[in-house]
Amino acid sequence: WANGTPVYAAAAGTVIRATLDYERPSETAFNFRRSENIALGYTAPDNLDFYRGMQIWIAQEDGFVARYVHLGGIAAGIVEGTAVTAGQQIGLVGNTGSPASVRSESEDAHLHFELRLDEMYLCQFLRPIETRELLEQLFAP
């Protein structure tokens, strides 16, 4: 993924979260979160959200919630409550929320994409190749 690559909605749905007020955190903020996670022995939910950076969540018509994470930008008009269509541009690939974002706005740019159903996400316990094969079966034209 190249920084700034358009991100498109995988399926139709309604935006239930769009972090339009995102501000890039300092290295101190990242270090604080890391220390907190080490002390806890796990990554707390608030810290997981911090590491996701700028994000959009879409409640799809099929019952899944798609999460698009580490975005570099959100398309104009994408706000909570917006109806989107499959293939509609919703944002841009970025690196927000990643530790690399402290050094550069493009280093480690990528899209973190999740399909969630309740508290589980699709392919949670699968190897990457198994995930790819399942997603191809579900979404190939």
The first five atom37 places (N, CA, C, CB, O) and aatype in JSON, in Angstrom:
{
  "aatype": [17, 0, 2, 7, 16, 14, 19, 18, 0, 0, 0, 0, 7, 16, 19, 9, 1, 0, 16, 10, 3, 18, 6, 1, 14, 15, 6, 16, 0, 13, 2, 13, 1, 1, 15, 6, 2, 9, 0, 10, 7, 18, 16, 0, 14, 3, 2, 10, 3, 13, 18, 1, 7, 12, 5, 9, 17, 9, 0, 5, 6, 3, 7, 13, 19, 0, 1, 18, 19, 8, 10, 7, 7, 9, 0, 0, 7, 9, 19, 6, 7, 16, 0, 19, 16, 0, 7, 5, 5, 9, 7, 10, 19, 7, 2, 16, 7, 15, 14, 0, 15, 19, 1, 15, 6, 15, 6, 3, 0, 8, 10, 8, 13, 6, 10, 1, 10, 3, 6, 12, 18, 10, 4, 5, 13, 10, 1, 14, 9, 6, 16, 1, 6, 10, 10, 6, 5, 10, 13, 0, 14],
  "atom_mask": [
    [1, 1, 1, 1, 1],
    [1, 1, 1, 1, 1],
    [1, 1, 1, 1, 1],
    [1, 1, 1, 0, 1],
    [1, 1, 1, 1, 1],
    [1, 1, 1, 1, 1],
    [1, 1, 1, 1, 1],
    [1, 1, 1, 1, 1],
    [1, 1, 1, 1, 1],
    [1, 1, 1, 1, 1],
    [1, 1, 1, 1, 1],
    [1, 1, 1, 1, 1],
    [1, 1, 1, 0, 1],
    [1, 1, 1, 1, 1],
    [1, 1, 1, 1, 1],
    [1, 1, 1, 1, 1],
    [1, 1, 1, 1, 1],
    [1, 1, 1, 1, 1],
    [1, 1, 1, 1, 1],
    [1, 1, 1, 1, 1],
    [1, 1, 1, 1, 1],
    [1, 1, 1, 1, 1],
    [1, 1, 1, 1, 1],
    [1, 1, 1, 1, 1],
    [1, 1, 1, 1, 1],
    [1, 1, 1, 1, 1],
    [1, 1, 1, 1, 1],
    [1, 1, 1, 1, 1],
    [1, 1, 1, 1, 1],
    [1, 1, 1, 1, 1],
    [1, 1, 1, 1, 1],
    [1, 1, 1, 1, 1],
    [1, 1, 1, 1, 1],
    [1, 1, 1, 1, 1],
    [1, 1, 1, 1, 1],
    [1, 1, 1, 1, 1],
    [1, 1, 1, 1, 1],
    [1, 1, 1, 1, 1],
    [1, 1, 1, 1, 1],
    [1, 1, 1, 1, 1],
    [1, 1, 1, 0, 1],
    [1, 1, 1, 1, 1],
    [1, 1, 1, 1, 1],
    [1, 1, 1, 1, 1],
    [1, 1, 1, 1, 1],
    [1, 1, 1, 1, 1],
    [1, 1, 1, 1, 1],
    [1, 1, 1, 1, 1],
    [1, 1, 1, 1, 1],
    [1, 1, 1, 1, 1],
    [1, 1, 1, 1, 1],
    [1, 1, 1, 1, 1],
    [1, 1, 1, 0, 1],
    [1, 1, 1, 1, 1],
    [1, 1, 1, 1, 1],
    [1, 1, 1, 1, 1],
    [1, 1, 1, 1, 1],
    [1, 1, 1, 1, 1],
    [1, 1, 1, 1, 1],
    [1, 1, 1, 1, 1],
    [1, 1, 1, 1, 1],
    [1, 1, 1, 1, 1],
    [1, 1, 1, 0, 1],
    [1, 1, 1, 1, 1],
    [1, 1, 1, 1, 1],
    [1, 1, 1, 1, 1],
    [1, 1, 1, 1, 1],
    [1, 1, 1, 1, 1],
    [1, 1, 1, 1, 1],
    [1, 1, 1, 1, 1],
    [1, 1, 1, 1, 1],
    [1, 1, 1, 0, 1],
    [1, 1, 1, 0, 1],
    [1, 1, 1, 1, 1],
    [1, 1, 1, 1, 1],
    [1, 1, 1, 1, 1],
    [1, 1, 1, 0, 1],
    [1, 1, 1, 1, 1],
    [1, 1, 1, 1, 1],
    [1, 1, 1, 1, 1],
    [1, 1, 1, 0, 1],
    [1, 1, 1, 1, 1],
    [1, 1, 1, 1, 1],
    [1, 1, 1, 1, 1],
    [1, 1, 1, 1, 1],
    [1, 1, 1, 1, 1],
    [1, 1, 1, 0, 1],
    [1, 1, 1, 1, 1],
    [1, 1, 1, 1, 1],
    [1, 1, 1, 1, 1],
    [1, 1, 1, 0, 1],
    [1, 1, 1, 1, 1],
    [1, 1, 1, 1, 1],
    [1, 1, 1, 0, 1],
    [1, 1, 1, 1, 1],
    [1, 1, 1, 1, 1],
    [1, 1, 1, 0, 1],
    [1, 1, 1, 1, 1],
    [1, 1, 1, 1, 1],
    [1, 1, 1, 1, 1],
    [1, 1, 1, 1, 1],
    [1, 1, 1, 1, 1],
    [1, 1, 1, 1, 1],
    [1, 1, 1, 1, 1],
    [1, 1, 1, 1, 1],
    [1, 1, 1, 1, 1],
    [1, 1, 1, 1, 1],
    [1, 1, 1, 1, 1],
    [1, 1, 1, 1, 1],
    [1, 1, 1, 1, 1],
    [1, 1, 1, 1, 1],
    [1, 1, 1, 1, 1],
    [1, 1, 1, 1, 1],
    [1, 1, 1, 1, 1],
    [1, 1, 1, 1, 1],
    [1, 1, 1, 1, 1],
    [1, 1, 1, 1, 1],
    [1, 1, 1, 1, 1],
    [1, 1, 1, 1, 1],
    [1, 1, 1, 1, 1],
    [1, 1, 1, 1, 1],
    [1, 1, 1, 1, 1],
    [1, 1, 1, 1, 1],
    [1, 1, 1, 1, 1],
    [1, 1, 1, 1, 1],
    [1, 1, 1, 1, 1],
    [1, 1, 1, 1, 1],
    [1, 1, 1, 1, 1],
    [1, 1, 1, 1, 1],
    [1, 1, 1, 1, 1],
    [1, 1, 1, 1, 1],
    [1, 1, 1, 1, 1],
    [1, 1, 1, 1, 1],
    [1, 1, 1, 1, 1],
    [1, 1, 1, 1, 1],
    [1, 1, 1, 1, 1],
    [1, 1, 1, 1, 1],
    [1, 1, 1, 1, 1],
    [1, 1, 1, 1, 1],
    [1, 1, 1, 1, 1],
    [1, 1, 1, 1, 1]
  ],
  "atom_positions": [
    [[0.84, -1.18, 0.0], [0.0, 0.0, 0.0], [0.88, 1.24, 0.0], [-0.95, 0.0, 1.21], [1.84, 1.32, 0.76]],
    [[0.56, 2.17, -0.82], [1.27, 3.43, -0.84], [0.47, 4.47, -0.05], [1.52, 3.91, -2.3], [-0.76, 4.49, -0.1]],
    [[1.18, 5.3, 0.68], [0.53, 6.37, 1.42], [-0.32, 7.19, 0.45], [1.58, 7.27, 2.15], [0.14, 7.57, -0.62]],
    [[-1.55, 7.46, 0.86], [-2.45, 8.26, 0.02], [-3.28, 7.47, -0.97], [0.0, 0.0, 0.0], [-4.1, 8.05, -1.68]],
    [[-3.08, 6.15, -1.05], [-3.89, 5.31, -1.94], [-5.35, 5.39, -1.5], [-3.39, 3.84, -1.93], [-5.63, 5.3, -0.3]],
    [[-6.29, 5.55, -2.43], [-7.7, 5.61, -2.04], [-8.16, 4.31, -1.37], [-8.58, 5.89, -3.27], [-7.72, 3.22, -1.73]],
    [[-9.04, 4.44, -0.39], [-9.66, 3.31, 0.3], [-11.14, 3.34, -0.04], [-9.43, 3.37, 1.87], [-11.78, 4.39, 0.05]],
    [[-11.67, 2.2, -0.45], [-13.06, 2.09, -0.88], [-13.85, 1.19, 0.06], [-13.13, 1.57, -2.32], [-13.3, 0.23, 0.61]],
    [[-15.12, 1.48, 0.24], [-15.99, 0.65, 1.06], [-16.12, -0.73, 0.44], [-17.38, 1.31, 1.23], [-16.38, -0.86, -0.76]],
    [[-15.94, -1.76, 1.25], [-16.04, -3.14, 0.77], [-17.49, -3.53, 0.48], [-15.44, -4.1, 1.78], [-17.75, -4.39, -0.36]],
    [[-18.42, -2.91, 1.18], [-19.84, -3.23, 1.02], [-20.65, -2.01, 1.43], [-20.24, -4.49, 1.87], [-20.15, -1.1, 2.08]],
    [[-21.9, -2.0, 1.04], [-22.81, -0.91, 1.41], [-23.1, -0.96, 2.9], [-24.12, -0.99, 0.6], [-23.09, -2.02, 3.52]],
    [[-23.37, 0.21, 3.46], [-23.71, 0.28, 4.88], [-23.8, 1.71, 5.36], [0.0, 0.0, 0.0], [-23.91, 2.64, 4.57]],
    [[-23.74, 1.85, 6.68], [-23.85, 3.17, 7.31], [-22.63, 3.4, 8.19], [-25.15, 3.27, 8.15], [-22.25, 2.53, 8.97]],
    [[-22.04, 4.57, 8.06], [-20.88, 4.93, 8.88], [-21.33, 5.08, 10.33], [-20.21, 6.24, 8.37], [-22.24, 5.85, 10.64]],
    [[-20.69, 4.32, 11.23], [-21.02, 4.43, 12.66], [-19.89, 5.07, 13.45], [-21.33, 3.05, 13.23], [-20.05, 5.39, 14.63]],
    [[-18.74, 5.27, 12.79], [-17.65, 5.99, 13.43], [-16.73, 6.54, 12.35], [-16.86, 5.08, 14.42], [-16.39, 5.84, 11.4]],
    [[-16.34, 7.79, 12.51], [-15.36, 8.43, 11.63], [-14.59, 9.42, 12.49], [-16.05, 9.14, 10.38], [-15.17, 10.4, 12.97]],
    [[-13.31, 9.18, 12.69], [-12.51, 10.02, 13.59], [-12.0, 11.25, 12.86], [-11.33, 9.22, 14.19], [-10.82, 11.33, 12.5]],
    [[-12.88, 12.2, 12.64], [-12.55, 13.42, 11.93], [-11.69, 14.36, 12.77], [-13.82, 14.13, 11.51], [-11.03, 15.24, 12.22]],
    [[-11.69, 14.18, 14.07], [-10.94, 15.06, 14.97], [-9.57, 14.49, 15.35], [-11.75, 15.32, 16.23], [-8.99, 14.92, 16.35]],
    [[-9.06, 13.55, 14.59], [-7.8, 12.89, 14.92], [-6.64, 13.87, 14.89], [-7.53, 11.74, 13.95], [-6.51, 14.69, 13.98]],
    [[-5.79, 13.78, 15.91], [-4.55, 14.55, 15.97], [-3.4, 13.58, 16.21], [-4.6, 15.65, 17.09], [-3.48, 12.72, 17.08]],
    [[-2.35, 13.72, 15.42], [-1.2, 12.82, 15.57], [-0.58, 12.99, 16.96], [-0.13, 13.11, 14.46], [-0.25, 14.1, 17.37]],
    [[-0.43, 11.88, 17.68], [0.17, 11.95, 19.03], [1.69, 12.08, 18.98], [-0.21, 10.71, 19.83], [2.33, 11.8, 17.97]],
    [[2.23, 12.51, 20.08], [3.67, 12.66, 20.21], [4.33, 11.33, 20.54], [4.01, 13.71, 21.3], [3.66, 10.35, 20.88]],
    [[5.64, 11.3, 20.45], [6.39, 10.1, 20.84], [6.19, 9.82, 22.32], [7.89, 10.26, 20.52], [6.16, 8.66, 22.74]],
    [[6.05, 10.86, 23.11], [5.81, 10.71, 24.55], [4.5, 9.96, 24.78], [5.77, 12.09, 25.25], [4.42, 9.1, 25.66]],
    [[3.48, 10.29, 24.01], [2.18, 9.61, 24.15], [2.31, 8.13, 23.81], [1.12, 10.28, 23.24], [1.74, 7.28, 24.5]],
    [[3.05, 7.8, 22.75], [3.26, 6.4, 22.4], [4.02, 5.67, 23.51], [4.04, 6.28, 21.07], [3.67, 4.55, 23.87]],
    [[5.05, 6.31, 24.04], [5.84, 5.69, 25.11], [5.0, 5.46, 26.36], [7.04, 6.56, 25.45], [5.15, 4.44, 27.02]],
    [[4.13, 6.4, 26.68], [3.24, 6.24, 27.84], [2.33, 5.04, 27.65], [2.4, 7.52, 28.07], [2.19, 4.22, 28.55]],
    [[1.71, 4.93, 26.48], [0.81, 3.8, 26.21], [1.56, 2.48, 26.28], [0.14, 3.95, 24.83], [1.08, 1.51, 26.86]],
    [[2.75, 2.44, 25.7], [3.54, 1.21, 25.73], [3.86, 0.81, 27.16], [4.85, 1.39, 24.92], [3.74, -0.36, 27.52]],
    [[4.28, 1.77, 27.99], [4.58, 1.48, 29.4], [3.35, 0.97, 30.13], [5.12, 2.74, 30.1], [3.43, 0.05, 30.94]],
    [[2.23, 1.58, 29.84], [0.97, 1.16, 30.48], [0.64, -0.29, 30.1], [-0.19, 2.1, 30.06], [0.23, -1.07, 30.95]],
    [[0.81, -0.63, 28.83], [0.53, -2.0, 28.37], [1.46, -3.0, 29.04], [0.68, -2.09, 26.84], [1.03, -4.09, 29.44]],
    [[2.72, -2.65, 29.17], [3.69, -3.54, 29.81], [3.31, -3.76, 31.27], [5.13, -2.96, 29.71], [3.35, -4.88, 31.77]],
    [[2.94, -2.68, 31.95], [2.56, -2.79, 33.36], [1.3, -3.64, 33.53], [2.32, -1.39, 33.96], [1.2, -4.41, 34.49]],
    [[0.35, -3.52, 32.61], [-0.89, -4.29, 32.68], [-0.68, -5.75, 32.27], [-1.95, -3.66, 31.8], [-1.38, -6.65, 32.75]],
    [[0.28, -5.99, 31.39], [0.5, -7.32, 30.85], [-0.37, -7.62, 29.64], [0.0, 0.0, 0.0], [-0.41, -8.76, 29.17]],
    [[-1.08, -6.62, 29.13], [-1.91, -6.74, 27.93], [-2.17, -5.33, 27.41], [-3.26, -7.48, 28.23], [-1.84, -4.35, 28.07]],
    [[-2.75, -5.25, 26.23], [-3.07, -3.95, 25.65], [-4.51, -3.61, 26.0], [-2.84, -3.94, 24.11], [-5.44, -4.27, 25.54]],
    [[-4.67, -2.57, 26.8], [-6.0, -2.14, 27.23], [-6.82, -1.65, 26.03], [-5.89, -1.02, 28.3], [-6.25, -1.15, 25.06]],
    [[-8.16, -1.78, 26.09], [-9.01, -1.36, 24.97], [-8.78, 0.09, 24.53], [-10.45, -1.53, 25.35], [-8.76, 0.37, 23.33]],
    [[-8.61, 1.02, 25.47], [-8.35, 2.41, 25.09], [-7.05, 2.53, 24.31], [-8.31, 3.31, 26.34], [-6.95, 3.34, 23.39]],
    [[-6.06, 1.73, 24.69], [-4.78, 1.78, 23.99], [-4.9, 1.15, 22.6], [-3.71, 1.06, 24.81], [-4.29, 1.63, 21.65]],
    [[-5.68, 0.08, 22.48], [-5.91, -0.49, 21.16], [-6.53, 0.55, 20.24], [-6.83, -1.74, 21.25], [-6.14, 0.68, 19.08]],
    [[-7.49, 1.29, 20.76], [-8.15, 2.32, 19.96], [-7.15, 3.42, 19.58], [-9.34, 2.93, 20.74], [-7.16, 3.91, 18.46]],
    [[-6.28, 3.8, 20.51], [-5.23, 4.78, 20.26], [-4.35, 4.33, 19.09], [-4.37, 5.0, 21.54], [-4.05, 5.11, 18.2]],
    [[-3.95, 3.06, 19.1], [-3.07, 2.52, 18.06], [-3.77, 2.38, 16.71], [-2.53, 1.18, 18.49], [-3.09, 2.23, 15.69]],
    [[-5.06, 2.42, 16.67], [-5.78, 2.34, 15.39], [-5.72, 3.65, 14.61], [-7.24, 1.94, 15.62], [-5.9, 3.67, 13.4]],
    [[-5.47, 4.75, 15.31], [-5.36, 6.04, 14.63], [-6.67, 6.5, 14.04], [0.0, 0.0, 0.0], [-7.74, 6.28, 14.6]],
    [[-6.57, 7.17, 12.89], [-7.76, 7.66, 12.19], [-8.48, 6.45, 11.59], [-7.4, 8.71, 11.08], [-7.86, 5.61, 10.94]],
    [[-9.78, 6.38, 11.82], [-10.5, 5.19, 11.39], [-11.94, 5.48, 11.01], [-10.47, 4.16, 12.48], [-12.53, 6.48, 11.41]],
    [[-12.49, 4.56, 10.23], [-13.9, 4.59, 9.84], [-14.46, 3.2, 10.12], [-14.09, 4.99, 8.32], [-13.85, 2.19, 9.79]],
    [[-15.64, 3.17, 10.74], [-16.35, 1.91, 10.95], [-17.66, 2.0, 10.18], [-16.6, 1.62, 12.49], [-18.37, 3.0, 10.27]],
    [[-17.97, 0.95, 9.43], [-19.21, 0.92, 8.65], [-20.01, -0.31, 9.04], [-18.91, 0.92, 7.13], [-19.53, -1.44, 8.93]],
    [[-21.24, -0.08, 9.5], [-22.17, -1.18, 9.77], [-22.76, -1.59, 8.42], [-23.32, -0.77, 10.81], [-23.54, -0.86, 7.82]],
    [[-22.36, -2.77, 7.96], [-22.78, -3.25, 6.66], [-24.18, -3.86, 6.73], [-21.79, -4.26, 6.11], [-24.66, -4.25, 7.79]],
    [[-24.8, -3.93, 5.58], [-26.15, -4.47, 5.5], [-26.2, -5.95, 5.84], [-26.72, -4.25, 4.11], [-27.27, -6.47, 6.16]],
    [[-25.05, -6.66, 5.76], [-25.01, -8.09, 6.06], [-24.8, -8.39, 7.54], [-23.9, -8.74, 5.26], [-24.69, -9.55, 7.93]],
    [[-24.74, -7.34, 8.39], [-24.58, -7.52, 9.82], [-23.16, -7.37, 10.33], [0.0, 0.0, 0.0], [-22.94, -7.23, 11.53]],
    [[-22.19, -7.39, 9.43], [-20.8, -7.18, 9.83], [-20.53, -5.69, 10.02], [-19.83, -7.77, 8.78], [-21.22, -4.84, 9.44]],
    [[-19.52, -5.38, 10.83], [-19.0, -4.02, 10.93], [-17.59, -4.06, 10.34], [-18.99, -3.48, 12.43], [-16.73, -4.8, 10.81]],
    [[-17.38, -3.27, 9.3], [-16.06, -3.17, 8.67], [-15.31, -2.01, 9.31], [-16.18, -2.97, 7.13], [-15.84, -0.91, 9.43]],
    [[-14.07, -2.28, 9.73], [-13.23, -1.24, 10.31], [-12.05, -0.99, 9.36], [-12.73, -1.65, 11.72], [-11.33, -1.91, 8.98]],
    [[-11.88, 0.26, 9.0], [-10.79, 0.72, 8.16], [-9.89, 1.57, 9.06], [-11.3, 1.52, 6.89], [-10.33, 2.61, 9.55]],
    [[-8.67, 1.13, 9.28], [-7.83, 1.69, 10.35], [-6.48, 2.17, 9.81], [-7.61, 0.64, 11.45], [-6.01, 1.69, 8.77]],
    [[-5.87, 3.11, 10.5], [-4.59, 3.74, 10.17], [-4.72, 4.67, 8.96], [-3.52, 2.68, 9.89], [-3.75, 4.87, 8.23]],
    [[-5.89, 5.22, 8.75], [-6.11, 6.06, 7.58], [-5.27, 7.33, 7.63], [-7.59, 6.41, 7.47], [-4.94, 7.84, 8.7]],
    [[-4.95, 7.83, 6.44], [-4.25, 9.1, 6.32], [-5.21, 10.25, 6.08], [0.0, 0.0, 0.0], [-4.82, 11.41, 6.17]],
    [[-6.44, 9.92, 5.77], [-7.47, 10.94, 5.55], [-8.82, 10.28, 5.39], [0.0, 0.0, 0.0], [-8.92, 9.09, 5.08]],
    [[-9.86, 11.08, 5.6], [-11.23, 10.61, 5.43], [-11.88, 11.46, 4.35], [-12.04, 10.7, 6.78], [-11.76, 12.68, 4.36]],
    [[-12.55, 10.81, 3.41], [-13.16, 11.51, 2.28], [-14.21, 12.51, 2.74], [-13.79, 10.5, 1.31], [-14.88, 12.31, 3.76]],
    [[-14.33, 13.58, 1.99], [-15.33, 14.61, 2.29], [-16.72, 13.99, 2.35], [-15.29, 15.74, 1.23], [-17.07, 13.15, 1.51]],
    [[-17.48, 14.4, 3.33], [-18.86, 13.93, 3.46], [-19.01, 12.64, 4.25], [0.0, 0.0, 0.0], [-20.13, 12.21, 4.51]],
    [[-17.89, 12.0, 4.62], [-17.98, 10.76, 5.4], [-18.01, 11.14, 6.88], [-16.76, 9.8, 5.09], [-16.99, 11.5, 7.47]],
    [[-19.19, 11.04, 7.46], [-19.41, 11.33, 8.88], [-20.33, 10.25, 9.43], [-20.01, 12.77, 9.09], [-20.94, 9.5, 8.67]],
    [[-20.44, 10.19, 10.75], [-21.36, 9.22, 11.35], [-22.75, 9.44, 10.79], [-21.36, 9.35, 12.9], [-23.24, 10.56, 10.69]],
    [[-23.4, 8.33, 10.41], [-24.74, 8.38, 9.85], [-24.78, 8.41, 8.34], [0.0, 0.0, 0.0], [-25.85, 8.26, 7.76]],
    [[-23.64, 8.6, 7.68], [-23.59, 8.63, 6.22], [-23.81, 7.23, 5.66], [-22.24, 9.19, 5.73], [-23.2, 6.26, 6.11]],
    [[-24.7, 7.12, 4.68], [-24.88, 5.86, 3.96], [-23.83, 5.8, 2.86], [-26.34, 5.74, 3.36], [-23.63, 6.77, 2.13]],
    [[-23.14, 4.66, 2.75], [-22.12, 4.48, 1.71], [-22.49, 3.28, 0.85], [-20.71, 4.3, 2.33], [-23.19, 2.37, 1.29]],
    [[-22.0, 3.31, -0.37], [-22.23, 2.2, -1.29], [-20.95, 1.4, -1.45], [-22.72, 2.72, -2.66], [-19.86, 1.92, -1.2]],
    [[-21.07, 0.17, -1.85], [-19.89, -0.66, -2.12], [-19.07, 0.01, -3.21], [-20.29, -2.12, -2.55], [-19.6, 0.42, -4.24]],
    [[-17.77, 0.13, -2.97], [-16.88, 0.73, -3.95], [-16.75, 2.24, -3.84], [0.0, 0.0, 0.0], [-15.97, 2.84, -4.59]],
    [[-17.48, 2.86, -2.95], [-17.37, 4.31, -2.76], [-16.09, 4.65, -2.02], [-18.59, 4.85, -1.98], [-15.75, 3.98, -1.05]],
    [[-15.36, 5.67, -2.47], [-14.15, 6.07, -1.76], [-14.55, 6.67, -0.42], [-13.3, 7.07, -2.59], [-15.4, 7.56, -0.34]],
    [[-13.88, 6.16, 0.65], [-14.18, 6.64, 2.0], [-12.97, 7.29, 2.67], [-14.69, 5.5, 2.85], [-13.13, 8.04, 3.64]],
    [[-11.77, 7.01, 2.16], [-10.59, 7.57, 2.81], [-9.34, 7.32, 2.01], [0.0, 0.0, 0.0], [-9.38, 6.99, 0.83]],
    [[-8.19, 7.48, 2.71], [-6.88, 7.3, 2.11], [-6.01, 6.44, 3.03], [-6.21, 8.65, 1.84], [-6.11, 6.54, 4.25]],
    [[-5.18, 5.61, 2.44], [-4.22, 4.81, 3.21], [-3.27, 5.75, 3.93], [-3.44, 3.82, 2.28], [-2.84, 6.76, 3.37]],
    [[-2.93, 5.4, 5.17], [-1.99, 6.2, 5.95], [-1.26, 5.35, 6.96], [0.0, 0.0, 0.0], [-1.17, 4.13, 6.82]],
    [[-0.75, 6.02, 7.98], [-0.03, 5.3, 9.03], [-0.42, 5.79, 10.42], [1.47, 5.44, 8.84], [0.29, 5.52, 11.39]],
    [[-1.53, 6.5, 10.53], [-1.92, 7.05, 11.83], [-2.08, 5.94, 12.86], [-3.22, 7.85, 11.7], [-2.58, 4.85, 12.56]],
    [[-1.67, 6.25, 14.07], [-1.75, 5.28, 15.16], [-0.57, 4.35, 15.25], [0.0, 0.0, 0.0], [-0.4, 3.67, 16.27]],
    [[0.25, 4.29, 14.22], [1.42, 3.43, 14.26], [2.6, 4.21, 14.84], [1.76, 2.88, 12.85], [2.69, 5.42, 14.63]],
    [[3.49, 3.55, 15.56], [4.66, 4.26, 16.1], [5.47, 4.97, 15.02], [5.55, 3.29, 16.83], [6.1, 6.0, 15.3]],
    [[5.48, 4.46, 13.79], [6.22, 5.09, 12.7], [5.67, 6.48, 12.37], [6.18, 4.22, 11.46], [6.38, 7.31, 11.81]],
    [[4.41, 6.73, 12.7], [3.79, 8.02, 12.38], [4.45, 9.18, 13.11], [2.31, 7.98, 12.73], [4.28, 10.33, 12.71]],
    [[5.19, 8.88, 14.19], [5.91, 9.94, 14.91], [7.06, 10.47, 14.05], [6.46, 9.41, 16.27], [7.36, 11.67, 14.08]],
    [[7.7, 9.59, 13.28], [8.85, 9.96, 12.46], [8.48, 10.47, 11.08], [9.76, 8.78, 12.32], [9.19, 11.29, 10.5]],
    [[7.36, 9.98, 10.56], [7.02, 10.26, 9.16], [5.52, 10.1, 8.96], [7.8, 9.32, 8.21], [4.87, 9.32, 9.66]],
    [[4.97, 10.84, 8.01], [3.55, 10.69, 7.7], [3.29, 9.58, 6.68], [2.99, 12.0, 7.17], [2.14, 9.29, 6.34]],
    [[4.37, 8.94, 6.18], [4.17, 7.89, 5.18], [4.84, 6.56, 5.5], [4.67, 8.38, 3.87], [4.45, 5.53, 4.95]],
    [[5.85, 6.55, 6.38], [6.52, 5.3, 6.73], [5.52, 4.31, 7.33], [7.67, 5.56, 7.72], [4.7, 4.69, 8.17]],
    [[5.58, 3.07, 6.9], [4.7, 2.0, 7.38], [3.23, 2.25, 7.04], [4.85, 1.83, 8.88], [2.34, 1.78, 7.74]],
    [[2.97, 3.0, 5.96], [1.59, 3.23, 5.54], [0.96, 1.9, 5.13], [1.52, 4.25, 4.37], [1.56, 1.12, 4.39]],
    [[-0.23, 1.65, 5.62], [-0.95, 0.42, 5.27], [-2.41, 0.57, 5.71], [-0.3, -0.83, 5.94], [-2.74, 1.47, 6.49]],
    [[-3.24, -0.3, 5.21], [-4.64, -0.33, 5.64], [-4.84, -1.55, 6.52], [-5.61, -0.35, 4.42], [-4.57, -2.67, 6.11]],
    [[-5.31, -1.33, 7.72], [-5.72, -2.42, 8.6], [-7.23, -2.52, 8.41], [-5.31, -2.16, 10.14], [-7.95, -1.57, 8.7]],
    [[-7.69, -3.66, 7.92], [-9.11, -3.87, 7.62], [-9.62, -5.05, 8.43], [-9.34, -4.12, 6.09], [-9.02, -6.12, 8.42]],
    [[-10.71, -4.83, 9.13], [-11.33, -5.91, 9.91], [-12.8, -6.0, 9.57], [-11.13, -5.68, 11.43], [-13.47, -4.99, 9.35]],
    [[-13.31, -7.22, 9.53], [-14.75, -7.46, 9.48], [-15.12, -8.07, 10.82], [-15.16, -8.4, 8.28], [-14.63, -9.14, 11.18]],
    [[-15.98, -7.38, 11.55], [-16.32, -7.82, 12.9], [-17.8, -8.21, 12.97], [-16.01, -6.72, 13.93], [-18.66, -7.61, 12.32]],
    [[-18.06, -9.21, 13.77], [-19.42, -9.62, 14.1], [-19.44, -9.76, 15.6], [-19.84, -10.96, 13.36], [-18.8, -10.66, 16.16]],
    [[-20.16, -8.89, 16.26], [-20.13, -8.78, 17.71], [-18.69, -8.48, 18.14], [-20.67, -10.09, 18.39], [-18.1, -7.53, 17.64]],
    [[-18.13, -9.25, 19.05], [-16.78, -8.96, 19.53], [-15.69, -9.78, 18.82], [-16.71, -9.23, 21.01], [-14.52, -9.71, 19.19]],
    [[-16.08, -10.54, 17.82], [-15.12, -11.36, 17.08], [-14.9, -10.74, 15.71], [-15.62, -12.83, 16.94], [-15.78, -10.06, 15.17]],
    [[-13.72, -10.98, 15.15], [-13.52, -10.54, 13.79], [-13.29, -11.72, 12.88], [-12.36, -9.56, 13.7], [-12.74, -12.74, 13.28]],
    [[-13.72, -11.56, 11.65], [-13.64, -12.61, 10.66], [-12.19, -13.03, 10.49], [-14.23, -12.15, 9.31], [-11.31, -12.19, 10.3]],
    [[-11.93, -14.31, 10.56], [-10.61, -14.91, 10.37], [-9.7, -14.74, 11.58], [-9.94, -14.32, 9.16], [-8.49, -14.86, 11.46]],
    [[-10.27, -14.46, 12.74], [-9.49, -14.17, 13.94], [-8.43, -15.22, 14.25], [-10.41, -14.03, 15.12], [-7.33, -14.88, 14.66]],
    [[-8.74, -16.47, 14.06], [-7.8, -17.52, 14.45], [-7.21, -18.27, 13.26], [-8.49, -18.5, 15.36], [-6.71, -19.39, 13.41]],
    [[-7.25, -17.65, 12.09], [-6.73, -18.29, 10.89], [-5.34, -17.76, 10.54], [-7.67, -18.07, 9.72], [-4.98, -16.64, 10.9]],
    [[-4.57, -18.6, 9.85], [-3.29, -18.15, 9.31], [-3.55, -17.19, 8.15], [-2.42, -19.38, 8.85], [-4.63, -17.23, 7.56]],
    [[-2.6, -16.32, 7.81], [-2.81, -15.35, 6.72], [-3.28, -15.98, 5.41], [-1.54, -14.59, 6.47], [-4.17, -15.44, 4.76]],
    [[-2.71, -17.1, 5.01], [-3.12, -17.73, 3.76], [-4.57, -18.21, 3.85], [-2.18, -18.92, 3.41], [-5.32, -18.11, 2.87]],
    [[-4.97, -18.73, 4.99], [-6.36, -19.16, 5.18], [-7.3, -17.97, 5.14], [-6.52, -19.93, 6.51], [-8.4, -18.05, 4.59]],
    [[-6.87, -16.88, 5.72], [-7.67, -15.64, 5.69], [-7.88, -15.19, 4.25], [-6.99, -14.52, 6.52], [-8.99, -14.89, 3.83]],
    [[-6.78, -15.14, 3.5], [-6.87, -14.7, 2.1], [-7.83, -15.59, 1.32], [-5.47, -14.71, 1.44], [-8.67, -15.08, 0.58]],
    [[-7.71, -16.91, 1.47], [-8.57, -17.83, 0.72], [-10.04, -17.62, 1.09], [-8.16, -19.28, 0.99], [-10.9, -17.62, 0.21]],
    [[-10.33, -17.44, 2.37], [-11.72, -17.23, 2.79], [-12.26, -15.92, 2.23], [-11.83, -17.24, 4.32], [-13.38, -15.88, 1.73]],
    [[-11.47, -14.85, 2.33], [-11.93, -13.56, 1.83], [-12.14, -13.58, 0.31], [-10.92, -12.47, 2.19], [-13.06, -12.94, -0.2]],
    [[-11.28, -14.31, -0.4], [-11.48, -14.45, -1.84], [-12.8, -15.15, -2.15], [-10.31, -15.22, -2.46], [-13.5, -14.77, -3.09]],
    [[-13.12, -16.17, -1.36], [-14.39, -16.89, -1.56], [-15.58, -15.98, -1.29], [-14.45, -18.14, -0.65], [-16.58, -16.01, -2.01]],
    [[-15.47, -15.16, -0.24], [-16.58, -14.3, 0.15], [-16.78, -13.1, -0.77], [-16.38, -13.83, 1.54], [-17.91, -12.69, -1.02]],
    [[-15.67, -12.53, -1.27], [-15.78, -11.25, -1.95], [-15.37, -11.25, -3.41], [-14.96, -10.28, -1.23], [-15.49, -10.22, -4.08]],
    [[-14.89, -12.38, -3.94], [-14.5, -12.41, -5.35], [-15.75, -12.25, -6.23], [-13.76, -13.73, -5.69], [-16.8, -12.81, -5.92]],
    [[-15.62, -11.49, -7.31], [-16.78, -11.28, -8.21], [-17.2, -12.55, -8.92], [-16.47, -10.2, -9.24], [-18.16, -12.53, -9.7]]
  ]
}
